[in-house]
Every structure is written in structure tokens, then in C-alpha cells.
Amino acid sequence: MRVAERNRRIKKALAKVFGYKNVRVRGDRGTAYGWVEITVKVPRDPNKHPFEQEDEVKAMVWNILRETGLYDELYTYYDDMGEARKECIVDVELLD
């Protein structure tokens, strides 16, 4: 699957849960080609600490990627300790 198609599928899968306008999926260029940056906007929950809410949303994003099979389409890199990591950054914006 090409990177552009992968990014469109990621956006479509996440938009079902968070809404189309609340999800942004961007792929990088140049030496960062293959990386994907996912930004999800969600309303702030006054009953939760912001870090707790961000962690919950990030976990939801990773679960959606696994359930849809898109997790396997992400490229892999190895960090300094030799552990495999996915070339994906998930950011969460809490809206007031």
C-alpha cells in the first residue's frame, strides 16, 4: 500500500470515532518519508486530568489502528536500545 493511500485509510478509520474534521493525518517528506503524524481533536473532559485524557485518546487511536490492520502498514524503526517502534506520532488537542 502506498503511503498516501495508507494515510487516507487511517483518517477514514479514525474519523468514524472522532469525526472527520477532528482528525488530521500527515505524512512527512524527505528523509522522514514514511512517517505519519496523527492529530486528534477532542473536547476537554473537566472530570479528568488532561494527561490522563490524552493517554486514553492515544490508546484508542492505537487500538483502532490495530483493529483495522493499519498498524501493520506503518513502517518500523529501531531505537538506540534495539527495540522496534512504529514510525507514527499521535498528538491529542484538547478543546475547551
HELIX and SHEET records of a PDB file:
HELIX    1   1 VAL A    3  PHE A   18  1                                  16    
HELIX    2   2 TYR A   20  ASN A   22  5                                   3    
HELIX    3   3 GLY A   30  ALA A   32  5                                   3    
HELIX    4   4 PRO A   50  THR A   68  1                                  19    
HELIX    5   5 LEU A   70  GLU A   73  5                                   4    
SHEET    1   A 3 VAL A  23  GLY A  27  0                                        
SHEET    2   A 3 VAL A  36  PRO A  43 -1                                        
SHEET    3   A 3 CYS A  88  LEU A  95  1                                        
SHEET    1   B 2 THR A  76  TYR A  78  0                                        
SHEET    2   B 2 ALA A  84  LYS A  86 -1                                        
END                                                                             
